[in-house]
């Protein structure tokens, strides 16, 4: 798996951390970020499909 580095505002990181850990939805920050990226890309694909900008494969 490729590693990347990103700069994240402290307030966004604080919000992310509220969803990570034993009482959170995600085991760690990486899993939370991956899930968020997947969901965002899926939503963008849905929008593109509705707008006729996505070719059916």
CHARMM internal coordinates of N, CA and C (Angstrom, degrees):
IC EDIT
DIST 1 N 1 CA 1.4418
DIST 1 CA 1 C 1.5324
ANGL 1 N 1 CA 1 C 107.30
DIST 1 C 2 N 1.3023
ANGL 1 CA 1 C 2 N 115.98
DIHE 1 N 1 CA 1 C 2 N 134.90
DIST 2 N 2 CA 1.4515
ANGL 1 C 2 N 2 CA 121.84
DIHE 1 CA 1 C 2 N 2 CA 179.92
DIST 2 CA 2 C 1.5242
ANGL 2 N 2 CA 2 C 110.34
DIHE 1 C 2 N 2 CA 2 C -77.26
DIST 2 C 3 N 1.3203
ANGL 2 CA 2 C 3 N 116.29
DIHE 2 N 2 CA 2 C 3 N 140.12
DIST 3 N 3 CA 1.4610
ANGL 2 C 3 N 3 CA 121.14
DIHE 2 CA 2 C 3 N 3 CA 175.56
DIST 3 CA 3 C 1.5227
ANGL 3 N 3 CA 3 C 108.53
DIHE 2 C 3 N 3 CA 3 C -99.75
DIST 3 C 4 N 1.3352
ANGL 3 CA 3 C 4 N 115.52
DIHE 3 N 3 CA 3 C 4 N 142.93
DIST 4 N 4 CA 1.4605
ANGL 3 C 4 N 4 CA 121.50
DIHE 3 CA 3 C 4 N 4 CA 175.14
DIST 4 CA 4 C 1.5164
ANGL 4 N 4 CA 4 C 108.61
DIHE 3 C 4 N 4 CA 4 C -130.55
DIST 4 C 5 N 1.3158
ANGL 4 CA 4 C 5 N 115.68
DIHE 4 N 4 CA 4 C 5 N 160.24
DIST 5 N 5 CA 1.4639
ANGL 4 C 5 N 5 CA 121.16
DIHE 4 CA 4 C 5 N 5 CA 175.17
DIST 5 CA 5 C 1.5189
ANGL 5 N 5 CA 5 C 108.12
DIHE 4 C 5 N 5 CA 5 C -119.30
DIST 5 C 6 N 1.3104
ANGL 5 CA 5 C 6 N 115.88
DIHE 5 N 5 CA 5 C 6 N 138.51
DIST 6 N 6 CA 1.4630
ANGL 5 C 6 N 6 CA 120.89
DIHE 5 CA 5 C 6 N 6 CA 177.42
DIST 6 CA 6 C 1.5244
ANGL 6 N 6 CA 6 C 109.03
DIHE 5 C 6 N 6 CA 6 C -136.69
DIST 6 C 7 N 1.3106
ANGL 6 CA 6 C 7 N 115.01
DIHE 6 N 6 CA 6 C 7 N 151.61
DIST 7 N 7 CA 1.4570
ANGL 6 C 7 N 7 CA 120.02
DIHE 6 CA 6 C 7 N 7 CA 172.95
DIST 7 CA 7 C 1.5223
ANGL 7 N 7 CA 7 C 107.57
DIHE 6 C 7 N 7 CA 7 C -95.10
DIST 7 C 8 N 1.3250
ANGL 7 CA 7 C 8 N 115.91
DIHE 7 N 7 CA 7 C 8 N 131.09
DIST 8 N 8 CA 1.4575
ANGL 7 C 8 N 8 CA 121.62
DIHE 7 CA 7 C 8 N 8 CA -176.55
DIST 8 CA 8 C 1.5242
ANGL 8 N 8 CA 8 C 108.25
DIHE 7 C 8 N 8 CA 8 C -128.15
DIST 8 C 9 N 1.3330
ANGL 8 CA 8 C 9 N 117.47
DIHE 8 N 8 CA 8 C 9 N 130.17
DIST 9 N 9 CA 1.4643
ANGL 8 C 9 N 9 CA 119.19
DIHE 8 CA 8 C 9 N 9 CA 176.50
DIST 9 CA 9 C 1.5320
ANGL 9 N 9 CA 9 C 110.63
DIHE 8 C 9 N 9 CA 9 C -58.89
DIST 9 C 10 N 1.3204
ANGL 9 CA 9 C 10 N 116.27
DIHE 9 N 9 CA 9 C 10 N 145.31
DIST 10 N 10 CA 1.4673
ANGL 9 C 10 N 10 CA 121.27
DIHE 9 CA 9 C 10 N 10 CA -177.76
DIST 10 CA 10 C 1.5212
ANGL 10 N 10 CA 10 C 112.60
DIHE 9 C 10 N 10 CA 10 C -55.99
DIST 10 C 11 N 1.3414
ANGL 10 CA 10 C 11 N 117.37
DIHE 10 N 10 CA 10 C 11 N -38.75
DIST 11 N 11 CA 1.4600
ANGL 10 C 11 N 11 CA 118.60
DIHE 10 CA 10 C 11 N 11 CA -178.26
DIST 11 CA 11 C 1.5216
ANGL 11 N 11 CA 11 C 111.43
DIHE 10 C 11 N 11 CA 11 C -66.02
DIST 11 C 12 N 1.3305
ANGL 11 CA 11 C 12 N 117.07
DIHE 11 N 11 CA 11 C 12 N -36.03
DIST 12 N 12 CA 1.4549
ANGL 11 C 12 N 12 CA 120.44
DIHE 11 CA 11 C 12 N 12 CA 177.95
DIST 12 CA 12 C 1.5274
ANGL 12 N 12 CA 12 C 110.84
DIHE 11 C 12 N 12 CA 12 C -69.28
DIST 12 C 13 N 1.3060
ANGL 12 CA 12 C 13 N 116.47
DIHE 12 N 12 CA 12 C 13 N -40.05
DIST 13 N 13 CA 1.4560
ANGL 12 C 13 N 13 CA 120.95
DIHE 12 CA 12 C 13 N 13 CA 178.12
DIST 13 CA 13 C 1.5279
ANGL 13 N 13 CA 13 C 110.71
DIHE 12 C 13 N 13 CA 13 C -65.58
DIST 13 C 14 N 1.3157
ANGL 13 CA 13 C 14 N 117.25
DIHE 13 N 13 CA 13 C 14 N -39.85
DIST 14 N 14 CA 1.4711
ANGL 13 C 14 N 14 CA 120.82
DIHE 13 CA 13 C 14 N 14 CA 176.69
DIST 14 CA 14 C 1.5283
ANGL 14 N 14 CA 14 C 110.57
DIHE 13 C 14 N 14 CA 14 C -61.11
DIST 14 C 15 N 1.3302
ANGL 14 CA 14 C 15 N 116.56
DIHE 14 N 14 CA 14 C 15 N -43.03
DIST 15 N 15 CA 1.4618
ANGL 14 C 15 N 15 CA 120.90
DIHE 14 CA 14 C 15 N 15 CA 178.85
DIST 15 CA 15 C 1.5305
ANGL 15 N 15 CA 15 C 110.25
DIHE 14 C 15 N 15 CA 15 C -64.96
DIST 15 C 16 N 1.3141
ANGL 15 CA 15 C 16 N 116.80
DIHE 15 N 15 CA 15 C 16 N -42.70
DIST 16 N 16 CA 1.4639
ANGL 15 C 16 N 16 CA 121.42
DIHE 15 CA 15 C 16 N 16 CA 177.57
DIST 16 CA 16 C 1.5151
ANGL 16 N 16 CA 16 C 110.89
DIHE 15 C 16 N 16 CA 16 C -59.03
DIST 16 C 17 N 1.3300
ANGL 16 CA 16 C 17 N 116.40
DIHE 16 N 16 CA 16 C 17 N -44.94
DIST 17 N 17 CA 1.4644
ANGL 16 C 17 N 17 CA 120.93
DIHE 16 CA 16 C 17 N 17 CA -177.55
DIST 17 CA 17 C 1.5244
ANGL 17 N 17 CA 17 C 113.21
DIHE 16 C 17 N 17 CA 17 C -62.80
DIST 17 C 18 N 1.3310
ANGL 17 CA 17 C 18 N 117.25
DIHE 17 N 17 CA 17 C 18 N -23.40
DIST 18 N 18 CA 1.4684
ANGL 17 C 18 N 18 CA 120.11
DIHE 17 CA 17 C 18 N 18 CA 177.01
DIST 18 CA 18 C 1.5328
ANGL 18 N 18 CA 18 C 111.72
DIHE 17 C 18 N 18 CA 18 C -67.30
DIST 18 C 19 N 1.3374
ANGL 18 CA 18 C 19 N 116.43
DIHE 18 N 18 CA 18 C 19 N -18.71
DIST 19 N 19 CA 1.4675
ANGL 18 C 19 N 19 CA 121.20
DIHE 18 CA 18 C 19 N 19 CA -177.39
DIST 19 CA 19 C 1.5291
ANGL 19 N 19 CA 19 C 112.39
DIHE 18 C 19 N 19 CA 19 C -106.14
DIST 19 C 20 N 1.3174
ANGL 19 CA 19 C 20 N 116.45
DIHE 19 N 19 CA 19 C 20 N 5.73
DIST 20 N 20 CA 1.4616
ANGL 19 C 20 N 20 CA 121.74
DIHE 19 CA 19 C 20 N 20 CA -176.87
DIST 20 CA 20 C 1.5268
ANGL 20 N 20 CA 20 C 109.71
DIHE 19 C 20 N 20 CA 20 C -115.39
DIST 20 C 21 N 1.3104
ANGL 20 CA 20 C 21 N 115.90
DIHE 20 N 20 CA 20 C 21 N 143.37
DIST 21 N 21 CA 1.4572
ANGL 20 C 21 N 21 CA 120.27
DIHE 20 CA 20 C 21 N 21 CA 175.45
DIST 21 CA 21 C 1.5120
ANGL 21 N 21 CA 21 C 112.15
DIHE 20 C 21 N 21 CA 21 C 116.00
DIST 21 C 22 N 1.2973
ANGL 21 CA 21 C 22 N 115.46
DIHE 21 N 21 CA 21 C 22 N -171.21
DIST 22 N 22 CA 1.4604
ANGL 21 C 22 N 22 CA 121.18
DIHE 21 CA 21 C 22 N 22 CA -174.76
DIST 22 CA 22 C 1.5290
ANGL 22 N 22 CA 22 C 113.23
DIHE 21 C 22 N 22 CA 22 C -58.54
DIST 22 C 23 N 1.3192
ANGL 22 CA 22 C 23 N 116.96
DIHE 22 N 22 CA 22 C 23 N -38.39
DIST 23 N 23 CA 1.4633
ANGL 22 C 23 N 23 CA 120.41
DIHE 22 CA 22 C 23 N 23 CA -179.96
DIST 23 CA 23 C 1.5248
ANGL 23 N 23 CA 23 C 112.66
DIHE 22 C 23 N 23 CA 23 C -94.54
DIST 23 C 24 N 1.3260
ANGL 23 CA 23 C 24 N 117.19
DIHE 23 N 23 CA 23 C 24 N 0.53
DIST 24 N 24 CA 1.4581
ANGL 23 C 24 N 24 CA 120.87
DIHE 23 CA 23 C 24 N 24 CA -176.94
DIST 24 CA 24 C 1.5130
ANGL 24 N 24 CA 24 C 113.18
DIHE 23 C 24 N 24 CA 24 C -97.38
DIST 24 C 25 N 1.3143
ANGL 24 CA 24 C 25 N 114.76
DIHE 24 N 24 CA 24 C 25 N -179.66
DIST 25 N 25 CA 1.4588
ANGL 24 C 25 N 25 CA 121.16
DIHE 24 CA 24 C 25 N 25 CA -178.87
DIST 25 CA 25 C 1.5236
ANGL 25 N 25 CA 25 C 112.20
DIHE 24 C 25 N 25 CA 25 C -82.23
DIST 25 C 26 N 1.3266
ANGL 25 CA 25 C 26 N 117.29
DIHE 25 N 25 CA 25 C 26 N -19.28
DIST 26 N 26 CA 1.4553
ANGL 25 C 26 N 26 CA 121.74
DIHE 25 CA 25 C 26 N 26 CA -174.39
DIST 26 CA 26 C 1.5204
ANGL 26 N 26 CA 26 C 110.71
DIHE 25 C 26 N 26 CA 26 C -124.13
DIST 26 C 27 N 1.3256
ANGL 26 CA 26 C 27 N 115.53
DIHE 26 N 26 CA 26 C 27 N 148.34
DIST 27 N 27 CA 1.4589
ANGL 26 C 27 N 27 CA 121.97
DIHE 26 CA 26 C 27 N 27 CA -178.73
DIST 27 CA 27 C 1.5255
ANGL 27 N 27 CA 27 C 111.22
DIHE 26 C 27 N 27 CA 27 C -71.47
DIST 27 C 28 N 1.3423
ANGL 27 CA 27 C 28 N 116.32
DIHE 27 N 27 CA 27 C 28 N -38.05
DIST 28 N 28 CA 1.4605
ANGL 27 C 28 N 28 CA 120.34
DIHE 27 CA 27 C 28 N 28 CA -178.47
DIST 28 CA 28 C 1.5255
ANGL 28 N 28 CA 28 C 109.91
DIHE 27 C 28 N 28 CA 28 C -151.97
DIST 28 C 29 N 1.3186
ANGL 28 CA 28 C 29 N 115.63
DIHE 28 N 28 CA 28 C 29 N 173.37
DIST 29 N 29 CA 1.4678
ANGL 28 C 29 N 29 CA 120.47
DIHE 28 CA 28 C 29 N 29 CA -178.88
DIST 29 CA 29 C 1.5204
ANGL 29 N 29 CA 29 C 112.01
DIHE 28 C 29 N 29 CA 29 C -61.46
DIST 29 C 30 N 1.3219
ANGL 29 CA 29 C 30 N 116.52
DIHE 29 N 29 CA 29 C 30 N -40.91
DIST 30 N 30 CA 1.4631
ANGL 29 C 30 N 30 CA 119.76
DIHE 29 CA 29 C 30 N 30 CA -177.83
DIST 30 CA 30 C 1.5219
ANGL 30 N 30 CA 30 C 111.18
DIHE 29 C 30 N 30 CA 30 C -59.38
DIST 30 C 31 N 1.3171
ANGL 30 CA 30 C 31 N 116.72
DIHE 30 N 30 CA 30 C 31 N -44.28
DIST 31 N 31 CA 1.4650
ANGL 30 C 31 N 31 CA 120.41
DIHE 30 CA 30 C 31 N 31 CA 179.66
DIST 31 CA 31 C 1.5291
ANGL 31 N 31 CA 31 C 110.75
DIHE 30 C 31 N 31 CA 31 C -64.27
DIST 31 C 32 N 1.3142
ANGL 31 CA 31 C 32 N 117.10
DIHE 31 N 31 CA 31 C 32 N -38.86
DIST 32 N 32 CA 1.4595
ANGL 31 C 32 N 32 CA 121.05
DIHE 31 CA 31 C 32 N 32 CA 178.54
DIST 32 CA 32 C 1.5282
ANGL 32 N 32 CA 32 C 110.97
DIHE 31 C 32 N 32 CA 32 C -64.37
DIST 32 C 33 N 1.3207
ANGL 32 CA 32 C 33 N 116.69
DIHE 32 N 32 CA 32 C 33 N -43.04
DIST 33 N 33 CA 1.4674
ANGL 32 C 33 N 33 CA 120.56
DIHE 32 CA 32 C 33 N 33 CA -179.94
DIST 33 CA 33 C 1.5300
ANGL 33 N 33 CA 33 C 110.11
DIHE 32 C 33 N 33 CA 33 C -66.93
DIST 33 C 34 N 1.3288
ANGL 33 CA 33 C 34 N 117.75
DIHE 33 N 33 CA 33 C 34 N -44.30
DIST 34 N 34 CA 1.4693
ANGL 33 C 34 N 34 CA 120.38
DIHE 33 CA 33 C 34 N 34 CA 178.54
DIST 34 CA 34 C 1.5238
ANGL 34 N 34 CA 34 C 111.20
DIHE 33 C 34 N 34 CA 34 C -59.11
DIST 34 C 35 N 1.3291
ANGL 34 CA 34 C 35 N 117.23
DIHE 34 N 34 CA 34 C 35 N -44.55
DIST 35 N 35 CA 1.4634
ANGL 34 C 35 N 35 CA 121.07
DIHE 34 CA 34 C 35 N 35 CA 179.92
DIST 35 CA 35 C 1.5294
ANGL 35 N 35 CA 35 C 110.81
DIHE 34 C 35 N 35 CA 35 C -62.88
DIST 35 C 36 N 1.3123
ANGL 35 CA 35 C 36 N 116.28
DIHE 35 N 35 CA 35 C 36 N -40.91
DIST 36 N 36 CA 1.4577
ANGL 35 C 36 N 36 CA 120.46
DIHE 35 CA 35 C 36 N 36 CA 179.69
DIST 36 CA 36 C 1.5240
ANGL 36 N 36 CA 36 C 111.66
DIHE 35 C 36 N 36 CA 36 C -65.46
DIST 36 C 37 N 1.3212
ANGL 36 CA 36 C 37 N 116.58
DIHE 36 N 36 CA 36 C 37 N -42.06
DIST 37 N 37 CA 1.4625
ANGL 36 C 37 N 37 CA 120.40
DIHE 36 CA 36 C 37 N 37 CA 178.68
DIST 37 CA 37 C 1.5281
ANGL 37 N 37 CA 37 C 109.99
DIHE 36 C 37 N 37 CA 37 C -64.12
DIST 37 C 38 N 1.3307
ANGL 37 CA 37 C 38 N 116.92
DIHE 37 N 37 CA 37 C 38 N -44.74
DIST 38 N 38 CA 1.4680
ANGL 37 C 38 N 38 CA 120.18
DIHE 37 CA 37 C 38 N 38 CA 178.74
DIST 38 CA 38 C 1.5279
ANGL 38 N 38 CA 38 C 111.23
DIHE 37 C 38 N 38 CA 38 C -58.51
DIST 38 C 39 N 1.3317
ANGL 38 CA 38 C 39 N 116.10
DIHE 38 N 38 CA 38 C 39 N -47.13
DIST 39 N 39 CA 1.4633
ANGL 38 C 39 N 39 CA 120.23
DIHE 38 CA 38 C 39 N 39 CA -177.96
DIST 39 CA 39 C 1.5296
ANGL 39 N 39 CA 39 C 110.98
DIHE 38 C 39 N 39 CA 39 C -64.40
DIST 39 C 40 N 1.3171
ANGL 39 CA 39 C 40 N 117.22
DIHE 39 N 39 CA 39 C 40 N -42.39
DIST 40 N 40 CA 1.4605
ANGL 39 C 40 N 40 CA 121.11
DIHE 39 CA 39 C 40 N 40 CA 179.16
DIST 40 CA 40 C 1.5214
ANGL 40 N 40 CA 40 C 110.97
DIHE 39 C 40 N 40 CA 40 C -62.60
DIST 40 C 41 N 1.3353
ANGL 40 CA 40 C 41 N 117.44
DIHE 40 N 40 CA 40 C 41 N -44.43
DIST 41 N 41 CA 1.4620
ANGL 40 C 41 N 41 CA 120.55
DIHE 40 CA 40 C 41 N 41 CA 179.31
DIST 41 CA 41 C 1.5256
ANGL 41 N 41 CA 41 C 111.30
DIHE 40 C 41 N 41 CA 41 C -64.77
DIST 41 C 42 N 1.3257
ANGL 41 CA 41 C 42 N 117.59
DIHE 41 N 41 CA 41 C 42 N -38.70
DIST 42 N 42 CA 1.4667
ANGL 41 C 42 N 42 CA 120.66
DIHE 41 CA 41 C 42 N 42 CA 176.14
DIST 42 CA 42 C 1.5251
ANGL 42 N 42 CA 42 C 111.14
DIHE 41 C 42 N 42 CA 42 C -61.91
DIST 42 C 43 N 1.3303
ANGL 42 CA 42 C 43 N 116.26
DIHE 42 N 42 CA 42 C 43 N -43.34
DIST 43 N 43 CA 1.4713
ANGL 42 C 43 N 43 CA 120.20
DIHE 42 CA 42 C 43 N 43 CA 178.56
DIST 43 CA 43 C 1.5212
ANGL 43 N 43 CA 43 C 111.24
DIHE 42 C 43 N 43 CA 43 C -63.50
DIST 43 C 44 N 1.3229
ANGL 43 CA 43 C 44 N 117.25
DIHE 43 N 43 CA 43 C 44 N -41.30
DIST 44 N 44 CA 1.4644
ANGL 43 C 44 N 44 CA 120.55
DIHE 43 CA 43 C 44 N 44 CA 178.47
DIST 44 CA 44 C 1.5255
ANGL 44 N 44 CA 44 C 110.91
DIHE 43 C 44 N 44 CA 44 C -64.81
DIST 44 C 45 N 1.3371
ANGL 44 CA 44 C 45 N 117.10
DIHE 44 N 44 CA 44 C 45 N -38.45
DIST 45 N 45 CA 1.4650
ANGL 44 C 45 N 45 CA 120.46
DIHE 44 CA 44 C 45 N 45 CA 176.24
DIST 45 CA 45 C 1.5257
ANGL 45 N 45 CA 45 C 110.87
DIHE 44 C 45 N 45 CA 45 C -62.54
DIST 45 C 46 N 1.3315
ANGL 45 CA 45 C 46 N 117.14
DIHE 45 N 45 CA 45 C 46 N -41.43
DIST 46 N 46 CA 1.4643
ANGL 45 C 46 N 46 CA 120.79
DIHE 45 CA 45 C 46 N 46 CA 178.33
DIST 46 CA 46 C 1.5253
ANGL 46 N 46 CA 46 C 110.73
DIHE 45 C 46 N 46 CA 46 C -62.29
DIST 46 C 47 N 1.3136
ANGL 46 CA 46 C 47 N 116.78
DIHE 46 N 46 CA 46 C 47 N -43.32
DIST 47 N 47 CA 1.4687
ANGL 46 C 47 N 47 CA 120.90
DIHE 46 CA 46 C 47 N 47 CA 178.77
DIST 47 CA 47 C 1.5239
ANGL 47 N 47 CA 47 C 110.24
DIHE 46 C 47 N 47 CA 47 C -63.41
DIST 47 C 48 N 1.3382
ANGL 47 CA 47 C 48 N 116.76
DIHE 47 N 47 CA 47 C 48 N -45.79
DIST 48 N 48 CA 1.4608
ANGL 47 C 48 N 48 CA 120.61
DIHE 47 CA 47 C 48 N 48 CA 179.22
DIST 48 CA 48 C 1.5212
ANGL 48 N 48 CA 48 C 111.28
DIHE 47 C 48 N 48 CA 48 C -61.29
DIST 48 C 49 N 1.3288
ANGL 48 CA 48 C 49 N 116.64
DIHE 48 N 48 CA 48 C 49 N -39.51
DIST 49 N 49 CA 1.4597
ANGL 48 C 49 N 49 CA 120.16
DIHE 48 CA 48 C 49 N 49 CA 179.83
DIST 49 CA 49 C 1.5291
ANGL 49 N 49 CA 49 C 110.63
DIHE 48 C 49 N 49 CA 49 C -65.17
DIST 49 C 50 N 1.3263
ANGL 49 CA 49 C 50 N 116.48
DIHE 49 N 49 CA 49 C 50 N -43.48
DIST 50 N 50 CA 1.4778
ANGL 49 C 50 N 50 CA 120.08
DIHE 49 CA 49 C 50 N 50 CA 178.10
DIST 50 CA 50 C 1.5291
ANGL 50 N 50 CA 50 C 111.75
DIHE 49 C 50 N 50 CA 50 C -62.21
DIST 50 C 51 N 1.3249
ANGL 50 CA 50 C 51 N 115.92
DIHE 50 N 50 CA 50 C 51 N -33.09
DIST 51 N 51 CA 1.4530
ANGL 50 C 51 N 51 CA 120.75
DIHE 50 CA 50 C 51 N 51 CA -177.79
DIST 51 CA 51 C 1.5361
ANGL 51 N 51 CA 51 C 112.26
DIHE 50 C 51 N 51 CA 51 C -88.14
DIST 51 C 52 N 1.3264
ANGL 51 CA 51 C 52 N 116.50
DIHE 51 N 51 CA 51 C 52 N 0.62
DIST 52 N 52 CA 1.4635
ANGL 51 C 52 N 52 CA 120.28
DIHE 51 CA 51 C 52 N 52 CA 179.07
DIST 52 CA 52 C 1.5172
ANGL 52 N 52 CA 52 C 113.18
DIHE 51 C 52 N 52 CA 52 C 75.35
DIST 52 C 53 N 1.3249
ANGL 52 CA 52 C 53 N 117.28
DIHE 52 N 52 CA 52 C 53 N 21.17
DIST 53 N 53 CA 1.4589
ANGL 52 C 53 N 53 CA 120.43
DIHE 52 CA 52 C 53 N 53 CA -177.93
DIST 53 CA 53 C 1.5291
ANGL 53 N 53 CA 53 C 112.61
DIHE 52 C 53 N 53 CA 53 C -100.79
DIST 53 C 54 N 1.3321
ANGL 53 CA 53 C 54 N 117.50
DIHE 53 N 53 CA 53 C 54 N 3.86
DIST 54 N 54 CA 1.4589
ANGL 53 C 54 N 54 CA 121.07
DIHE 53 CA 53 C 54 N 54 CA -176.77
DIST 54 CA 54 C 1.5153
ANGL 54 N 54 CA 54 C 108.89
DIHE 53 C 54 N 54 CA 54 C -117.84
DIST 54 C 55 N 1.3249
ANGL 54 CA 54 C 55 N 115.71
DIHE 54 N 54 CA 54 C 55 N 121.16
DIST 55 N 55 CA 1.4679
ANGL 54 C 55 N 55 CA 120.33
DIHE 54 CA 54 C 55 N 55 CA 177.58
DIST 55 CA 55 C 1.5235
ANGL 55 N 55 CA 55 C 109.30
DIHE 54 C 55 N 55 CA 55 C -75.51
DIST 55 C 56 N 1.3298
ANGL 55 CA 55 C 56 N 116.59
DIHE 55 N 55 CA 55 C 56 N 134.61
DIST 56 N 56 CA 1.4619
ANGL 55 C 56 N 56 CA 120.17
DIHE 55 CA 55 C 56 N 56 CA 174.26
DIST 56 CA 56 C 1.5182
ANGL 56 N 56 CA 56 C 108.64
DIHE 55 C 56 N 56 CA 56 C -75.90
DIST 56 C 57 N 1.3218
ANGL 56 CA 56 C 57 N 115.95
DIHE 56 N 56 CA 56 C 57 N 131.40
DIST 57 N 57 CA 1.4669
ANGL 56 C 57 N 57 CA 119.87
DIHE 56 CA 56 C 57 N 57 CA -179.21
DIST 57 CA 57 C 1.4997
ANGL 57 N 57 CA 57 C 110.58
DIHE 56 C 57 N 57 CA 57 C -100.71
END
COOR INIT
IC SEED 1 N 1 CA 1 C
IC BUILD
